[in-house]
Amino acid sequence: MSTPPSWLDEFPQRIAELDRGHLRRRRRVVLPEPGARLQVDGQSLLAFCSNDYLGLANHPTLIEAACDGARQFGVGSGASPLVSGHSAANEALEHDLAAFVQLPRALYFYAGYATNIGIVPALVGDGDALFSDALNHACLIDGARLSKAQIHRYPHGDLLALESALAASPARRKLVMSDAVFSMDGDIANIPALLALCERFDALLLVDDAHGFGVLGPQGRGSLAHFGLTGAQASRRVLYMATLGKAAGVAGAFVAGDEALIEWLLQKTRSYIFATAAPPLLAHTLRESLRLIEAEQWRRDHLNQLITRLRDGLQTVLRGTGWQLGDSRTAVQALVIGGNEAALAVMEGLRQRGIWVPAIRPPTVPAGTARLRIALSAAHTVADVDKLVQALYELRPAAANHQHPTIS
Ligand SMILES: *Cc1c(COP(=O)(O)O)cnc(C)c1O
């Protein structure tokens, strides 16, 4: 008697399929080293993979704040925020965050992913309509799916397509969602234009500023401030979301905006209500991080200098190759290689030269646009960037194979 095959037996084959498509992901075990270096599986590498854009993740002041926070508040919050987990540190951080981004009120979450998958279904549901940029982060997409609202996906940055979709929608409640800085391309959304459309069609705009907070705008106040849409110019139609594990160097996220909207999210966001509050020591550390972000303009100045240096250097590398550099003025620079295997080969070539740049493959990015996602940080030196450019120059495909055929 043979037992019928079980679907559980298929997992090894399914993993083998990932291998065949060069799509299997592997984690590397890392340890921090000084500067922008990481020890990776025992090897010391110059790393261009971290979203620690301001180089704050290992800052001595923040390490001290974390220890102090642990001594004052313990290491765990013990409960969800609506039971007994809303520590004095978390409360103080929310006030600091609202003041920092110049919006009426903020709500602090333990993670950005949890923020978006929770707030979207709290805002719209069955019978409502969602309008989502095609390159939005996975957690906005997952939040959209959870909401059961009708989803209209518009081509990346295509405001005309968004306008027609809004005009055609009979839904009374409309939510437009966009990354402020797109995570795999580094380009900045036209937030004023998105907001103008939202005004016209009575829609709410949710912007995810995971990659702009701390980096863009005066004193790093983020993408809304970059466009002058905070303080007296703040609109109640904008819900601002940002994460605290990237430029802020710690962990967590927050959503900020109109008082009543934030109160509603506090009441209705399931990922907020049914989850243990973030450890207060992190909130305590983040308050210190906000002070550093505000005070240390040199970090943003240095980062901008590195961005220019990298983009200038890569012009020589790109010539005659099929590679393309994304149109980005931010710390995220996409070097689009094309095929999965080719992108992995360049990543491996860099690793052999002591440099770590992650290859990003589908489904994270569209098929055929596998890329190196170069993330710059204020922790890098000019020499670090030059070293990366030199290594990429050595690894570029032979120009002859990639020139366009001459038409005769
Ligand atoms: C990283 C990221 C998130 C998720 O934030 P976490 O705090 O890491 O969960 C959300 N949105 C965007 C655009 C991101 O890049």
PDBQT file of the ligand as one rigid body, heavy atoms in Angstrom, charges set to zero:
ROOT
HETATM    1  C1  LIG A 501      11.893  49.169   4.992  1.00  0.00    +0.000 C 
HETATM    2  C2  LIG A 501      10.589  49.651   4.485  1.00  0.00    +0.000 A 
HETATM    3  C3  LIG A 501       9.408  49.396   5.167  1.00  0.00    +0.000 A 
HETATM    4  C4  LIG A 501       9.334  48.473   6.338  1.00  0.00    +0.000 C 
HETATM    5  O1  LIG A 501       9.822  49.041   7.479  1.00  0.00    +0.000 OA
HETATM    6  P1  LIG A 501      10.386  48.109   8.642  1.00  0.00    +0.000 P 
HETATM    7  O2  LIG A 501      10.483  49.002   9.806  1.00  0.00    +0.000 OA
HETATM    8  O3  LIG A 501      11.680  47.572   8.162  1.00  0.00    +0.000 OA
HETATM    9  O4  LIG A 501       9.364  47.002   8.850  1.00  0.00    +0.000 OA
HETATM   10  C5  LIG A 501       8.260  50.012   4.710  1.00  0.00    +0.000 A 
HETATM   11  N1  LIG A 501       8.261  50.777   3.601  1.00  0.00    +0.000 NA
HETATM   12  C6  LIG A 501       9.369  50.982   2.884  1.00  0.00    +0.000 A 
HETATM   13  C7  LIG A 501       9.305  51.829   1.662  1.00  0.00    +0.000 C 
HETATM   14  C8  LIG A 501      10.563  50.415   3.298  1.00  0.00    +0.000 A 
HETATM   15  O5  LIG A 501      11.666  50.595   2.568  1.00  0.00    +0.000 OA
ENDROOT
TORSDOF 0
